[in-house]
Amino acid sequence: MGTALQQEILDFAVQFCRGKPNRTWQSDLPGAFGLDGADVTDFLQAFAAHYDVDLSGLRWEFHYNADEPPGRRRVLPLDASGKVIPYQPITLELLEKAILAGKWGYDYPEHTIKDLGIAALLPDWRVAAAVLLGLCWVVFW
């Protein structure tokens, strides 16, 4: 294990999530509890309130899908060469540093943000066509 504070954070996460993490807890705390999307946001808000940490500097698009379906990235951070920056895990160490500093202190690389919009949420044009057809059927029948 790590420090006493890291153990306290893990205990907080266990209590918040009402369960034990899987074996990935050291590399990605929210993932270890099966959290995604709004659940990660809820956990981080509870964490911030419990430990009095300012998370305004946290860029969710670097760490998880905050408002998106799991597995579909709509908002992409791109590096200087235009390559997608992979997700950066939220670790006990990051959370511990945030508590000690009183704020989120992750050093994000130079980047631009590419927002794919609604198109990224649809698997392909056939789904969009089926949804549109269904809406037309409801409206006109």
N, C-alpha and C positions, 0 to 999 in steps of 0.2 A: 504494500500500500504506500501511499505518499505521506504527506504531513497530517497532523491532527485536523487542520482546517479542511483538507481535502476529504477526510473521512466524514467530517461534519456535513460537507456539501453532498457527499454521496448519501448520507443518512437522510438529509433533507429531500433529495431526489426520490429515494425509496418511499418516504412518507407521502410526498406529493403524488407520486405515480401509483401508490398503493400496491407495490410489488417489487420483487427483486429484479435487478438488471441481468441481462445475459452477459456472456463473457467479454463483450466488446466495451464494457464500461470505461476502461482506461483510455481507449482511443476515441470514443465518441459517446458522450454521456446521453444525449437525447435518443440517439439510435439504439443504445443499449436497452432502453425502456420501450422501444417501438414507437416513439413519438415522431410525428411529422406534422407539417403545416401549422395549423392554429394551435395544436397541442404543444409544440415547441414554443410558440409565442406565449402561451399561457404559462408554461413552466418558467420561461425567462422573466416574465412579469412578476410571478410569485417569488422567484429568486431575488429579483431586484428589490422588491418590497421587503422581503425578509432580511436581507443583508444591507439594505440602504445603498444600493449601487445604481449609478446613473448609466443606463444602457443606451442613451441617445446616440452614441457613436457606433453602435452595432449596425452593420450592414447585412441584413438577413440574406440577401442574394448571394453572399459569399459562403453561407453556412447551411442553409436549408430553404425549402419552398415554404414561404410564409403564408401565401394566400392562393396556393395552386394545388392541383391534384398531385398526389405523390408520383414521382418518376418523370414528371414533365416539367422541365425548366422553361419558363416563359421569359424570365429576366436573367440575362447572361452578363456576368462581368467578363470583359475581354482585356487581355494584356496588350502591351504596345504593338505586338505583331498581329493582333486580331484573333488570337487563339482564346478559346474559352478557358477561364481559370476554374479548375475543379473545386468542388466544395471543400472548405476547410472545416475540420471537425471541431466541435465545441467540447473541449476536454476539461477535466478537473483542474488542470494547471491554468487554463484560460479563466475559468470561473474564480479560482483562488486569486489570481492576479487582479481581477476586477474588484474583488472584495478588498484586497489590500490597498488598491489605488482609489477605491470609491467610485470608479467609473470603468467602462469598457475600454480596454487599451490595446486592442489588436491593431497591429501595424499593417494596414491594407496596402497592397502594391499599387503602383500607377495603373489605372484602368479606365475603360469607358464602359458604359452600360448599354446593352442592346436589349430592347424590349420587343419581343416577337408578337405581342398582342394576342388576340383571341385565336389566331391561326395555330399557335403552338399548343393550344388546349385541344384542338380537334385532331384525331389521328390521321384523317385524310379527307379529301373532298367528298367522298361517298357519305361520310357521317354528316357533314354539313348539308349535303343535298337531302338526306333522309330527314334531318331535323326540319329543314325548310319545307319539305313536302308534307311532313306531319303537321306543321303549323298551318299551312294552307288548307289542309283537309279539315282541321278543327274550325278555322275561321269561315270557310266557304260551304261547309256541309251542315 
